[in-house]
Amino acid sequence: MNKRTVKEELAEAIYYDNPFLAHTLYYALLKGYVQEDDPTSKLPTDMDFQTITKMRDENWLQMCTIKLFAIPLDQDRYAIYLARDEDDVRHKHFKIYGWLAQRVIDASHRMDASLYWNDTGVSKTFREMKREVLEFPSYVGVVGRN
């Protein structure tokens, strides 16, 4: 049986942008319920999840600061961006397309959606793409029907 440590699980939760799990593990460490090298099976089940939710909402661990945004180009196509906020997306979009976007959609809930890129023959999720980007905002490309 694989006994993952709290430290391993926390690192993975941060890497894969799972803020509730990351904040839960962080809370357990802060309160002294577990140590970093303890197996996750030692985590108590009766922690104060209301406080943990508040920590997550206040983003104590500064997670998920890069979001996925879409700007409609026409009825079936969207320009896709990775950025911190809508203002960054609007500015980047104007530089690329030369017009101000009236509508910017926060599509962060689609971070794990996978796209197949014909030019490279590779499928990647937006989350994987985000890890490869060095500077934000970043233009991902156009998705939709051609």
N, C-alpha and C positions, 0 to 999 in steps of 0.2 A: 504494500500500500504506500502511495506517495504522500509523504508528510511535508507539505509546503509550510515554510515559515511565514510569520507575519511580515517580515521584511521582504521576502520574495513576492508575496501576494500584494503588498503595498506598491512595490515597484511596478508590477504588472498592471495594477489598477490605474496608476498614473500614466503608464505607457499607452494603455488602451483607452484612456479618457473615460474611466468609470468613476465619476466624482463621488457618488454615494458610498461605494465600497471603500474608496481611498479615504474619505473622511471618517467612515466607521472605524477603519483600522487605525487611523491617526488618533481618533478619540480614545480608543482602547489603550493605545500607547501612552497618551497624555495622562489618562486616569490611572495608569499603572496596572491595569487589568492583565496585560501581557507584556512581554519583552520582545524585542525584534527577532530573536532566534527561537522563540516559542512556536510550536506548530499552531496553525490556525484553528485546530480543534479545541484549543484552550480559550478561544474567544467566548465570553459570556453571551448568553442569548437575551439577557434582561438589561441591556444598556439603555440609556436615555436617547431613544431614537428621535425624539422631538428636538433635542439639542443638536444631535448629529445632522438632522435635516436643516436646522438653522445655520450650522457651520458650512454645510454644502451650499446653501443659498447665498451666504455671505462670501463664499469661495475662499475660505481660509488657505487652501493649498494652491490658489491661483491656477486652476485647471480650466481646460476648454476655452482658453482665451481667443483661439483662432476658430472662427465659425465658417460655415459654408453658406454662400449667398448665390442667388440666381436673379438675373435681370432678363425679363422677356424681351426678345428681339423681334419676334412676330408671333403668330398664333401657335406655332409648333416648335420653336427653338428658343433656347435660353443661353445667355452668356453666364459662365460659372466662375466664381471667384472664391478664394480663401482669404479671409481678412479678419481684423479685429472688430470692425464695426461698419455700419452702413455708409458713413461719410467716406471712409477709406475706399469702399467699393465704388461709390459714385465718382470719386476723383479718378480712380484707375480706369473706370469705364469711359469717362469723358476723354481721357488721354488716348485710349485705344479706338473708340468709335466716333468721337467728336460730337456727341450729344449727351445731354443730361438725362439720366434715368429717372423716370417718374415713379417707378415701382421697383423696390428692392425686396426680395423675398428671403427671409432667413430659412434656409433649408438644412440647418445643422442636424436635424433629426435623420437626415439621409447620409450622414458621414460614412456609414458602413455599406452604402450602395456601391456596387462594383461596375466599372465601365471597361469595355473592351476598346482598345485603341488600335485601329486598323494599321496605322503607320509603324507601330512597334510590335504588333501581334501579342500584346500583353494586357491582361485584365488587372486593374488595381482599384482599391476602394479610395474614396476621397481621404479617409484617415491615413492610408498609406502614402498618398500623394503629399499630404500635409507634412509628413515626417521628412520628405525629400526636399521641401522648399526651404530656401535660405532667407528669403526676404518677403515680407507681407506688406501690402496686399499682393496677392498673386493671381494672375489670370490663368484659369485652368483650361478653358476652351469653350466650345459650343456643343450643347447636347440637344437632342430632339430629332425630329424627322427632317431629312434634307430634301 
